[in-house]
C-alpha cells in the first residue's frame, strides 16, 4: 500500500487541512513548513517513511477509506490512536482559529468514530477505548458548534456526548460533558434572559461536581467552581458568585496534578479573572468587568482566547458609554475575523453591542463587522 497516499486520502475526505498533519508527526501544535518545503514534504520520496512512519503505524492498519460503507471490519488500537491524535490536533487548532473553520472537520471525524463504535467488531478493551474517544470527540465537536454560534447543533451534540460519557463510566468525561453543557446554558441564559436556562446551567455544573467528587485534579475542581459561579451570577446571586470565584482560586493555588487533563490546562488565575469579569458584567457592574478584562489581556493567552476577552472588553466599554475605546478594542479583533485567521462566531457575537451602538463616525468598525459576519456565514 502507498502509505502517504492512503493517509492523505483519508485526511482529504475528512476535510482536514494537510498542514494539520504536521503537529501529529512532530508533536508540536505550532509546527509549520515554509512554502519552499511544502512540495517536497507532500510529494518528495525522501519523506515517505521518515516523516510519516509514526502516523502510518497508527492509521494505516485499518482506516482504508473514509466512507462509512468502507469501515474496517475490525477496529484495533491503531484506529483509536488515529482518532485520538486527530482529536488533539483539532483541539490545538481551535485555540488558534476558533470553531467555525473546524466544525465540519470535527463532524466528519465524529461521524466516522460513531460508525466504528456502532458497526464494527472490536475487543472489549478496544471497545472501551473507542467509546471514550468517541464521547470525547462529541464534546469537542459540540464545543466547536458552540464557538461557531450554532447553539442548536451544540446542544444536540452535547446531549449525545453526555450519554456516551455516562455509558463509558469515565468520571472525567462526565465532568467535561456536564461542565461544558453548563457553560452553554449560561451563555443561552445571558443571550435570552431566561432564568430557567440559568437554573439548568447550575444543575449541569452540580452534576459535574458530583462526578468529580473523588477526582484529585485541582484544575478540574476549579473549572467546576467557575461554571457554578457564572450560573449564580445569571441568577443575580453575587454572594454565591464571589464565594465560588474564591473557591476556584483556592483550587488553582493547590497546583497541578498528574491526573490533569489537556482540556483543563487553560484553567489558571488568568481564566478565573476572566470569569470574574464576565460575572460582574452580568451583575450590572461593567466598569469592574472592564478593569478585569484588561488584566486578562496582560496575560499570555491563546489567540482565540485573547480575541474573545478583547471583544468582551469592547462590549463592557460600550456599556459604560466609552464608545470610542470600545471601537478601538473591536478594531483590534475584527481584521482577524475578516481575514479568516479567526473563525469564532462567539467572538463576533460579543462585538454586536458595539456594532449596534456605532454611529456614523464608526463607519470602519461597522463595515468590518458586517464583512466578518458575512465571512462566518459563508464558512
C-alpha angles and dihedrals in degrees: 000000000000097000098195093045091049095050093045091049091053091045094049095050090048084054093235114151111249090231086065090070092070098074089049089056099039099033091233121115092207096050114140141165129225117244090251092055098047099080092049092047095051098036111017116110092219090070099050098098104009098059101028101040098099094045094045090052089058100039114025094065093086117340095104102153129007094222112107090232089065102050117150113269091229127022117221137179091278092063091049091050090052092051092047093049090048091049093052090048091055090046091053093047091049090062088060108036108016134232109298095067093047103038097092091049091050092049093051092048092047091048091055094045092050091049090051090049093049103036111026135079121245142153120267092255093047091045091055091050091046091051091052095048092046091052089047091050089051091054093047093047091048088052090051090052090048092051090045090055096247096129097168092056091044091054092050093048093047091052091051092045092049090054092050091046090053091050091050092058088220108141094198091056090049091051091049093050096046095041090053092046088053090052093053094045090052090051091050090048090054095047097042101032091228113150091198091063090053090052089050089053090054091050091052091049091048089052088054089052091053092050090049098047093109098034117109098206109117092195089056091051090047092052091053091050089052092052090049091047095056092047089055091048089055088053091051095247103139094170093058090042094055092043092055093045086055091049091052091053091049090052093050090049088061087071135226124320131209089243094059112128123227090244091061096054092099091062109104140111092292091057091046089053089051091052090046089055092049091049095049090049090053090048091057100261105116093159090060090043092053091051091052094045089056089055091053091052090057089064130082104264135163115268092252094047092047091052091047095052092044089053089050089050090052090052092050092049090051089052092056091047099254094127095158092059091041090056091048091053092045092051088056088062107033098070089062090054094045093049093046097238086118120041105179117134087187091062092048091049090058089058094053095093089055090049091050093049096044112115128204091282088064095061093131092055094047092047094050092045092053092047091050091049091052091047093054093044090057095045 
